[in-house]
Amino acid sequence: MGENLRKLVLPSDKLAVIEEYIPGEGTYADDHGYIRAARVGYSIADKNFKVITVVHPQRKPFIPKQGMIVLGVVTSVKEDLVFIDIIADKDGNPFSGKFTGVIHLSQASKTFIKTIEEAFKLSDIVLAKVLTDRIPPYQLTTKPPELGVIAATCSLCGTILVRRDENTLICPQCGNTEKRKVALNYLIKHLNKNRRS
């Protein structure tokens, strides 16, 4: 057949030298005599015609959709909202790219909270529901009890916090307590009963 399917390549990856192949669709020749990928895809080298191309992957992109439960990391905390890097669906399947979501104070919890810092802090891992998927950033909510922070670290010492009660986490290392909008399935549910704050 004369074609050899190669690994997935990214834009500007070196594929061959112009002495060996001619740049085909999805490739270009740089000033140094290398053929490079012009897009993400699979490189195909046709040995009979000495042409190298990059074709798009056949798999459909996996992106967040309205109604989907997603996992994300808090990257920024503003006055009345937080920004989230959406990384995967609730089962841990990674998305095809980088996506940003926001949770407004009004979407953080069903119970009243005065500031967004009572619900989230930087680096918290959050389980949230996608409300809108038309215009980035994605609008998210953590109002239902099963949604919210599922893992957090102590603001003082960096130790993973343990769930103390419905919306309070405690550090098993230094005893620091912090408020969050805690999800029902928080990573560590109980503190050793011998430890007191």
C-alpha positions in Angstrom: 0.0 0.0 0.0 2.9 2.3 0.6 1.4 4.2 3.6 2.7 4.1 7.1 0.4 5.5 9.9 2.5 7.2 12.6 1.9 8.6 16.0 -0.3 11.6 16.8 1.6 14.8 16.1 1.2 18.4 17.2 1.7 21.6 15.2 5.4 22.3 14.4 6.5 18.7 15.2 9.3 17.5 12.9 8.1 14.8 10.5 10.9 14.4 7.9 13.5 16.2 5.8 12.7 17.6 2.4 15.4 15.4 0.8 13.2 12.4 1.7 9.6 13.6 1.3 7.5 16.3 -0.2 5.2 18.3 2.2 1.6 17.3 1.6 -1.7 18.4 3.2 -1.4 19.5 6.8 2.3 20.0 6.6 4.9 22.7 5.6 8.6 23.0 5.0 10.5 25.3 7.3 13.6 27.3 6.5 16.0 24.6 7.8 14.8 21.9 5.4 12.4 20.0 7.8 8.8 19.1 7.1 6.7 20.0 10.1 3.1 19.4 11.1 0.8 22.3 10.5 -2.0 20.9 12.6 -2.9 18.2 15.2 -3.5 14.8 13.6 -1.8 11.6 12.5 1.2 11.8 10.1 1.0 9.5 7.1 4.2 8.9 5.0 3.4 7.6 1.5 6.6 5.8 0.6 5.6 5.3 -3.1 5.0 8.9 -3.9 7.3 10.3 -1.2 4.6 12.6 0.3 4.0 13.1 3.9 0.6 14.4 5.2 -1.2 15.1 8.5 -4.8 13.9 8.7 -7.3 14.9 11.4 -8.0 12.2 14.0 -11.2 10.4 13.4 -12.3 10.7 17.0 -14.9 13.4 17.7 -13.6 16.0 20.2 -14.8 15.5 23.8 -16.0 18.8 25.2 -18.2 19.9 28.1 -21.9 20.0 27.4 -24.9 21.5 29.1 -26.2 19.3 31.9 -22.8 17.4 32.2 -21.2 16.9 35.6 -17.5 18.0 35.4 -14.3 18.0 37.5 -12.2 21.1 37.7 -9.6 23.0 39.6 -10.1 26.5 41.0 -7.6 28.8 39.4 -8.8 32.3 40.4 -11.0 33.7 43.1 -12.7 37.1 42.4 -15.2 39.2 44.3 -18.3 37.2 43.5 -17.1 34.4 41.3 -14.4 31.7 40.8 -12.7 30.5 37.6 -12.3 26.8 37.1 -10.1 24.9 34.8 -12.4 22.1 33.6 -10.3 19.0 33.2 -12.6 15.9 32.9 -16.1 14.6 33.2 -17.3 13.1 36.5 -15.8 9.7 35.6 -12.4 11.2 35.0 -12.4 11.1 31.2 -10.3 14.0 30.1 -11.7 16.7 27.7 -10.1 17.4 24.3 -8.5 20.7 25.2 -8.5 23.4 27.9 -11.8 24.7 29.0 -12.7 27.4 31.5 -15.8 27.6 33.7 -17.1 30.1 36.2 -19.2 29.7 39.3 -21.0 32.9 40.4 -21.8 33.4 44.1 -25.5 32.9 43.3 -24.7 29.4 41.9 -22.3 28.2 44.7 -24.8 26.9 47.3 -28.5 26.6 48.1 -27.8 28.1 51.5 -26.8 31.7 52.0 -23.1 32.5 51.8 -21.8 36.1 52.1 -18.6 35.8 50.0 -17.3 33.4 47.4 -14.4 32.6 49.7 -16.8 30.8 52.0 -17.3 28.3 49.3 -14.0 28.0 47.3 -10.3 28.7 47.5 -7.5 28.4 45.1 -6.5 24.8 44.0 -9.7 23.3 45.3 -10.9 20.3 43.2 -14.6 20.8 42.4 -17.4 18.7 41.0 -19.9 21.0 39.2 -22.7 20.9 36.7 -22.5 22.8 33.3 -25.4 25.3 33.0 -24.6 26.8 29.6 -22.3 25.7 26.8 -23.0 28.4 24.2 -20.4 31.1 25.0 -17.2 30.5 26.9 -16.5 30.5 29.8 -18.9 27.7 30.8 -21.4 28.7 33.5 -21.3 26.2 36.3 -23.3 25.4 39.5 -22.5 23.6 42.7 -25.9 24.1 44.3 -27.0 20.4 44.6 -25.6 18.7 47.7 -23.7 16.1 45.6 -21.7 19.0 44.0 -19.0 21.2 45.4 -15.5 20.8 46.7 -14.3 17.2 46.7 -10.7 17.8 47.7 -9.0 20.8 49.3 -5.7 21.7 51.0 -5.0 23.7 54.1 -4.4 27.4 53.5 -1.8 27.4 56.3 0.3 24.2 55.8 -0.9 22.6 52.5 -2.1 19.3 54.1 -5.2 17.7 52.6 -8.2 18.9 54.6 -10.7 16.4 56.2 -14.4 16.9 56.4 -15.6 18.0 59.8 -19.3 18.7 59.2 -21.5 19.8 56.3 -19.5 22.9 55.2 -16.4 22.8 57.4 -13.1 21.2 56.7 -10.3 20.7 59.3 -6.6 20.2 58.8 -5.4 17.0 60.5 -1.8 18.5 60.7 -2.3 22.0 62.2 -5.9 22.0 63.3 -6.9 24.9 61.0 -10.6 25.0 60.1 -11.9 26.3 56.8 -15.3 26.8 55.2 -16.2 25.4 51.8 -19.2 24.3 49.8 -18.4 20.7 50.4 -19.7 18.0 48.2 -21.4 14.9 49.7 -18.6 12.7 48.4 -15.7 14.7 49.7 -12.4 12.8 49.4 -11.8 12.3 53.2 -15.0 12.3 55.2 -14.0 11.9 58.8 -11.3 13.1 61.1 -9.7 10.7 63.6 -12.0 11.0 66.7 -9.0 11.4 69.0 -8.0 14.7 67.4 -9.7 17.9 68.4 -9.3 21.4 67.1 
